[in-house]
Amino acid sequence: MKKLFVRTATGIVYVAVIVLAMTLHPYAFLALFMFVAGLSLHEFHTLIRHNNGTEASARHPEKSFSRWLEIAGGIYLFAASFFYASGKISEIIYAPYLLFLIFILIAGLYHKKENPVNRWAMTFFSQFYCAGLFSMLNFVVFDPTNKTYHPYYGLFIFIFIWLNDTGAYLVGTTFGKRRMFPRVSPLKSWEGFAGGLVIAWMAALTLAYFYPVVSWYHWIAFATIIVLFGTWGDLVESLIKRTYGVKDSGTLLPGHGGILDRFDSMMLATPVIWLYLRFFIQN
């Protein structure tokens, strides 16, 4: 009972913070997700130290200059994407980040006691997975034509993910028998996936009624993309955790795990939603 209360209370605060930050002001959105992107990189580096005592643990000590440099680089990428997407500055804002990536390659030449190729691979993957995917949210919340801030598509991503998670949990725990991906996530079932998808479709049709500017079939596609790629995003993070032998990516959110545990679905769904918006709605 206590665990359920803690999980529920954390979930309410989590939802409230995201909704308030995204609707209050663009800079509130910027501040929150710069913080989230930085924490996700911090969690990722902490997670890979739990590689059952293998080489990765030694390559990434808990506190090191490279660790904090990579976190700073990821935070910068999110901020740069915000100011570029908002039209406040040209693509030149990415120049420091490009130099940062070049520096990472050059620095690898001087790590004599380590496997530089593995280190490069881990660094570039963490930058893409944590900082890069989070940064795509900027291109969803800013209109590509007039560069105005419209957080609603971004909020709908989160709302559909939350509804999908709720539906998948309720249906999966009650009727789930056929496992989707037992090698990666033993608890996910096809029944739970279907339950989450149906609830997302119901929400999409409700949005189409109250927001008819966007056609109902676009809302259905929006919901389907988020459920499908959100599920894959969850499985990707589960595979990372299983590879490094951990249950949760962190402990920041009591009852929910870490930042990556809560944002994994959004991270993979967001770039696909951005593509759909550009090709079919905002074009």
C-alpha positions as CSV (number, residue, x, y, z in Angstrom):
1,M,0.0,0.0,0.0
2,K,2.8,2.4,0.9
3,K,4.6,1.6,-2.4
4,L,1.4,2.4,-4.3
5,F,1.0,5.7,-2.5
6,V,4.6,6.7,-3.2
7,R,4.3,5.7,-6.9
8,T,1.0,7.6,-7.2
9,A,2.3,10.7,-5.5
10,T,5.5,10.7,-7.6
11,G,3.5,10.3,-10.8
12,I,1.2,13.2,-9.9
13,V,4.2,15.5,-9.3
14,Y,5.9,14.2,-12.4
15,V,2.9,15.0,-14.6
16,A,2.3,18.4,-12.9
17,V,5.9,19.5,-13.4
18,I,5.9,18.6,-17.1
19,V,2.6,20.2,-17.9
20,L,3.4,23.4,-15.9
21,A,6.8,23.8,-17.4
22,M,5.6,23.2,-21.0
23,T,2.6,25.6,-20.7
24,L,4.0,28.3,-18.4
25,H,6.7,29.7,-20.6
26,P,9.2,28.6,-23.3
27,Y,12.1,29.2,-21.0
28,A,10.5,27.1,-18.3
29,F,10.3,24.3,-20.9
30,L,14.0,25.0,-21.7
31,A,15.1,24.9,-18.1
32,L,13.3,21.7,-17.3
33,F,14.5,19.7,-20.3
34,M,18.0,20.9,-20.1
35,F,18.0,19.6,-16.6
36,V,16.3,16.3,-17.7
37,A,18.8,15.8,-20.6
38,G,21.7,16.4,-18.3
39,L,20.3,13.9,-15.7
40,S,19.7,11.3,-18.4
41,L,23.3,11.5,-19.4
42,H,24.4,11.2,-15.8
43,E,22.1,8.2,-15.3
44,F,23.5,6.6,-18.5
45,H,27.1,6.9,-17.3
46,T,26.1,5.6,-13.9
47,L,24.2,2.7,-15.5
48,I,27.1,1.5,-17.6
49,R,29.3,1.2,-14.5
50,H,27.1,-1.7,-13.5
51,N,28.6,-3.9,-16.3
52,N,29.1,-6.8,-13.9
53,G,32.7,-5.8,-13.3
54,T,33.8,-5.7,-16.9
55,E,35.9,-3.2,-18.8
56,A,33.1,-0.6,-19.1
57,S,33.1,0.0,-15.3
58,A,36.7,1.0,-15.4
59,R,36.4,3.2,-18.4
60,H,33.7,5.3,-16.8
61,P,34.5,6.1,-13.1
62,E,31.7,7.7,-11.1
63,K,33.4,11.1,-11.2
64,S,35.6,12.2,-14.0
65,F,36.3,15.2,-16.2
66,S,35.1,13.3,-19.3
67,R,31.8,12.4,-17.6
68,W,30.9,16.0,-16.8
69,L,32.2,17.2,-20.1
70,E,29.8,14.9,-21.9
71,I,26.9,16.0,-19.7
72,A,27.7,19.6,-20.4
73,G,27.9,18.8,-24.2
74,G,24.4,17.2,-24.1
75,I,22.9,20.1,-22.2
76,Y,24.4,22.5,-24.7
77,L,22.9,20.5,-27.6
78,F,19.4,20.7,-26.1
79,A,19.8,24.5,-25.5
80,A,21.3,25.0,-29.0
81,S,18.4,23.2,-30.6
82,F,15.9,25.3,-28.6
83,F,17.4,28.6,-29.8
84,Y,17.7,27.3,-33.4
85,A,14.2,25.9,-33.5
86,S,12.8,29.2,-32.1
87,G,14.5,31.2,-34.8
88,K,16.6,33.2,-32.4
89,I,19.9,32.2,-34.0
90,S,21.2,30.4,-37.1
91,E,22.7,27.0,-37.3
92,I,26.1,28.4,-36.3
93,I,25.0,27.8,-32.7
94,Y,25.8,24.1,-33.3
95,A,29.5,24.9,-34.0
96,P,30.7,24.6,-30.4
97,Y,28.9,21.2,-30.2
98,L,30.6,20.1,-33.4
99,L,34.0,21.1,-32.0
100,F,33.1,19.2,-28.8
101,L,32.5,16.0,-30.9
102,I,35.8,16.5,-32.7
103,F,37.6,17.0,-29.4
104,I,36.1,13.7,-28.2
105,L,37.7,11.9,-31.1
106,I,41.1,13.6,-30.7
107,A,41.1,13.0,-26.9
108,G,40.7,9.3,-27.6
109,L,44.2,9.3,-29.1
110,Y,45.6,10.1,-25.6
111,H,43.8,7.4,-23.6
112,K,46.6,4.9,-23.6
113,K,45.2,2.5,-21.0
114,E,41.7,2.2,-22.6
115,N,40.0,0.9,-25.7
116,P,39.4,4.2,-27.5
117,V,37.0,2.8,-30.1
118,N,34.7,1.4,-27.4
119,R,34.9,4.7,-25.6
120,W,34.1,6.7,-28.7
121,A,31.2,4.3,-29.4
122,M,29.8,4.7,-25.9
123,T,30.2,8.5,-25.9
124,F,28.6,9.1,-29.3
125,F,25.8,6.7,-28.5
126,S,25.0,8.4,-25.2
127,Q,25.0,11.8,-27.0
128,F,22.6,10.5,-29.6
129,Y,20.4,8.5,-27.3
130,C,20.2,11.0,-24.4
131,A,20.9,14.5,-25.7
132,G,20.0,14.0,-29.4
133,L,16.6,12.4,-28.9
134,F,15.6,14.8,-26.2
135,S,16.6,17.7,-28.4
136,M,14.1,16.7,-31.0
137,L,11.3,17.8,-28.7
138,N,12.3,21.4,-29.5
139,F,11.4,21.0,-33.2
140,V,8.0,19.6,-32.1
141,V,7.0,22.6,-29.8
142,F,8.2,25.3,-32.2
143,D,6.3,26.1,-35.4
144,P,8.7,25.6,-38.4
145,T,7.2,28.6,-40.3
146,N,6.8,31.5,-37.8
147,K,8.9,30.0,-35.1
148,T,6.3,30.6,-32.4
149,Y,6.1,28.3,-29.4
150,H,3.2,25.9,-29.4
151,P,3.7,23.2,-26.7
152,Y,0.5,21.3,-27.4
153,Y,1.9,18.7,-29.8
154,G,4.7,18.1,-27.3
155,L,2.2,17.7,-24.5
156,F,0.1,15.3,-26.6
157,I,3.1,13.1,-27.0
158,F,3.3,12.8,-23.2
159,I,-0.4,12.4,-22.8
160,F,-0.7,9.5,-25.3
161,I,2.3,7.8,-23.6
162,W,0.7,8.1,-20.2
163,L,-2.6,6.8,-21.5
164,N,-0.8,4.0,-23.3
165,D,1.2,3.0,-20.2
166,T,-2.0,3.0,-18.1
167,G,-4.0,0.9,-20.5
168,A,-1.1,-1.5,-21.2
169,Y,-0.6,-2.0,-17.4
170,L,-4.3,-2.5,-16.6
171,V,-5.0,-4.9,-19.5
172,G,-1.7,-6.6,-19.4
173,T,-1.9,-7.4,-15.7
174,T,-5.4,-8.7,-16.1
175,F,-5.4,-10.6,-19.4
176,G,-1.8,-10.7,-20.5
177,K,-0.6,-14.1,-21.6
178,R,1.3,-13.8,-24.9
179,R,4.7,-12.2,-24.2
180,M,5.8,-9.6,-26.7
181,F,9.6,-9.7,-26.1
182,P,10.5,-12.1,-23.3
183,R,14.2,-11.8,-24.0
184,V,14.2,-8.1,-23.2
185,S,11.0,-7.5,-21.1
186,P,9.3,-10.6,-19.7
187,L,6.3,-8.7,-18.4
188,K,5.2,-7.0,-21.6
189,S,2.3,-8.8,-23.4
190,W,0.5,-8.4,-26.7
191,E,-2.8,-8.0,-24.7
192,G,-1.3,-5.1,-22.8
193,F,0.0,-3.5,-26.0
194,A,-3.5,-3.8,-27.6
195,G,-5.1,-2.3,-24.5
196,G,-2.8,0.7,-24.5
197,L,-3.4,1.2,-28.2
198,V,-7.2,1.1,-27.9
199,I,-7.1,3.7,-25.1
200,A,-4.8,5.9,-27.1
201,W,-7.2,5.6,-30.1
202,M,-10.1,6.6,-27.9
203,A,-8.2,9.6,-26.7
204,A,-7.3,10.5,-30.3
205,L,-11.0,10.5,-31.4
206,T,-11.9,12.6,-28.4
207,L,-9.2,15.1,-29.3
208,A,-10.5,15.1,-32.9
209,Y,-13.9,16.1,-31.6
210,F,-12.6,19.0,-29.5
211,Y,-9.8,20.0,-31.9
212,P,-11.1,19.5,-35.4
213,V,-8.4,21.7,-37.0
214,V,-6.5,18.4,-37.2
215,S,-8.4,15.6,-39.0
216,W,-9.4,12.6,-37.0
217,Y,-7.2,10.3,-39.1
218,H,-4.1,12.4,-38.2
219,W,-5.0,12.0,-34.5
220,I,-5.3,8.3,-35.0
221,A,-1.9,8.2,-36.8
222,F,-0.4,10.4,-34.0
223,A,-1.6,8.0,-31.3
224,T,-0.5,4.9,-33.3
225,I,3.0,6.2,-33.9
226,I,3.4,7.1,-30.2
227,V,2.2,3.7,-29.0
228,L,4.3,1.8,-31.4
229,F,7.5,3.8,-31.2
230,G,7.0,4.4,-27.5
231,T,6.8,0.7,-26.9
232,W,10.0,0.2,-28.9
233,G,11.6,3.0,-26.9
234,D,10.7,1.2,-23.7
235,L,12.2,-2.0,-25.0
236,V,15.4,-0.3,-26.1
237,E,16.0,1.0,-22.6
238,S,15.1,-2.3,-21.2
239,L,17.7,-4.0,-23.4
240,I,20.3,-1.4,-22.2
241,K,19.4,-2.1,-18.5
242,R,19.5,-5.9,-19.1
243,T,22.8,-5.6,-20.8
244,Y,24.3,-3.9,-17.8
245,G,22.5,-5.9,-15.2
246,V,20.3,-3.3,-13.5
247,K,16.6,-3.1,-12.8
248,D,16.1,0.7,-13.0
249,S,18.1,3.4,-14.6
250,G,18.1,5.4,-11.4
251,T,16.3,6.2,-8.1
252,L,15.4,9.8,-8.6
253,L,11.7,9.2,-9.0
254,P,10.5,7.0,-6.1
255,G,8.3,4.1,-7.4
256,H,9.2,4.9,-11.0
257,G,12.9,4.5,-11.2
258,G,15.1,7.1,-13.0
259,I,14.8,9.7,-15.7
260,L,15.5,7.2,-18.5
261,D,12.8,4.9,-17.1
262,R,10.2,7.7,-17.4
263,F,11.2,9.3,-20.7
264,D,12.4,6.2,-22.7
265,S,9.1,6.0,-24.7
266,M,9.0,9.8,-25.4
267,M,12.7,9.7,-26.6
268,L,12.0,7.3,-29.5
269,A,8.5,8.5,-30.4
270,T,9.4,12.2,-30.6
271,P,11.6,12.2,-33.7
272,V,9.0,10.1,-35.6
273,I,6.2,12.5,-34.5
274,W,8.3,15.4,-35.7
275,L,8.6,13.7,-39.2
276,Y,4.9,13.1,-39.3
277,L,4.1,16.7,-38.4
278,R,6.4,18.1,-41.0
279,F,5.3,15.8,-43.8
280,F,1.5,15.5,-43.2
281,I,0.3,18.3,-40.9
282,Q,2.6,21.4,-40.9
283,N,3.7,21.1,-44.6
